[in-house]
């Protein structure tokens, strides 16, 4: 089961037990949080689209930590005018672990247990004679 949520002006597709990175929210590490701006939900067969959001749909997450992106640098330069301007920025993010995606109208579809893979039979070694001489080899 998956959902599309809106947070910080961005839309993110999430499913259970997935780690996601969203723009920084004001929450402490380890805190549980409910995302209620759910735009779309699906269990693989049924799809519910919000107008603009789905009522009663909840995505529960746990805040794993806060991080920052790599530095983005920019520069302006005008030749012969002694004008140079440099700047840099790092975007702040919050890392989340999605615990549950739920809606009372949609039931999660359980996937059948995967069968264990069978081991492939060992291939018999090729019966071959001596190697062919390679050009430049000494005999």
C-alpha positions in Angstrom: 0.0 0.0 0.0 1.4 3.4 -0.9 0.3 7.1 -0.6 1.3 10.4 -2.0 1.7 13.1 0.7 2.3 16.8 0.6 4.8 18.4 2.9 6.8 21.6 2.7 5.5 22.4 -0.8 6.7 19.0 -2.2 4.9 15.8 -3.0 6.4 12.5 -1.9 5.3 8.9 -2.6 5.6 6.8 0.5 5.0 3.2 1.5 5.4 1.3 4.8 8.9 0.7 6.2 10.4 3.2 3.8 12.8 6.0 4.6 12.1 9.4 3.0 13.7 12.8 3.0 11.4 15.9 3.1 12.1 19.6 3.7 12.8 20.4 7.3 9.9 20.2 9.8 10.0 21.3 13.4 10.1 17.9 15.1 12.5 16.3 17.5 14.5 13.1 16.7 12.5 10.0 17.6 9.2 11.8 17.7 6.1 10.2 16.1 4.3 12.4 13.6 1.1 12.1 11.6 0.9 13.4 8.1 -2.7 14.2 7.2 -2.2 15.9 3.8 -2.6 12.7 1.8 -3.3 13.4 -1.9 -3.6 9.8 -3.2 -3.8 6.3 -1.8 -3.6 2.9 -3.5 -3.3 -0.7 -2.4 -2.4 -2.0 -5.9 -6.0 -2.6 -7.0 -8.0 0.4 -5.7 -7.0 4.0 -6.0 -8.5 6.9 -4.1 -7.7 10.4 -5.3 -8.2 13.4 -2.9 -10.0 16.6 -3.8 -7.6 18.2 -2.7 -6.9 15.7 0.2 -8.3 12.4 1.4 -10.2 12.7 4.6 -9.5 10.1 7.3 -6.3 9.0 5.5 -3.2 9.0 7.8 0.4 8.3 7.3 2.3 7.8 10.6 6.0 8.5 10.6 8.9 8.6 13.0 11.6 11.3 12.7 14.9 9.6 12.2 17.0 12.7 12.1 17.8 16.1 10.5 20.4 16.5 7.7 21.6 19.0 5.2 22.4 18.7 1.5 25.7 19.1 -0.2 26.8 22.7 -0.6 25.5 24.5 -3.7 27.8 27.4 -4.8 27.2 30.2 -7.2 29.1 33.2 -8.5 28.6 36.3 -10.5 31.4 38.0 -12.4 31.6 41.1 -14.6 34.8 41.5 -16.5 36.8 44.7 -16.3 34.4 46.1 -13.6 36.1 44.6 -10.5 32.8 42.9 -9.6 32.8 39.4 -8.2 30.1 37.9 -5.9 30.2 34.3 -4.5 27.6 32.6 -2.3 26.7 29.2 -1.1 23.7 27.4 0.5 22.8 24.1 2.0 19.2 22.9 2.1 17.9 21.5 5.4 16.1 18.2 5.4 14.3 15.9 7.8 14.7 12.1 7.4 11.6 10.1 8.2 10.7 6.4 8.6 7.2 5.6 7.5 5.4 3.3 10.0 1.9 2.9 8.6 -0.2 4.1 5.7 -3.9 3.7 6.5 -7.4 4.6 5.4 -10.6 3.0 6.8 -12.0 2.4 3.2 -8.9 0.6 1.8 -7.6 -2.7 3.1 -4.0 -3.6 2.5 -3.6 -6.5 0.1 -1.3 -9.2 1.5 1.3 -10.6 -0.9 1.6 -14.4 -0.9 4.7 -15.7 0.7 7.6 -16.0 -1.8 8.7 -19.6 -2.5 12.3 -20.3 -1.7 14.5 -20.4 -4.9 15.7 -23.7 -6.1 19.4 -24.1 -6.4 20.6 -24.6 -9.9 22.3 -27.9 -10.7 26.0 -27.7 -11.1 27.0 -27.7 -14.8 29.4 -30.4 -15.9 32.9 -29.3 -16.8 33.6 -29.2 -20.5 35.7 -32.0 -21.7 38.4 -30.3 -23.6 41.9 -30.9 -24.6 44.9 -28.7 -24.6 44.5 -25.0 -25.0 44.9 -23.4 -28.4 48.2 -21.6 -28.7 47.9 -17.8 -28.5 49.9 -15.7 -30.9 53.1 -14.7 -29.3 53.3 -17.6 -26.8 56.5 -19.5 -26.6 56.2 -23.3 -27.0 
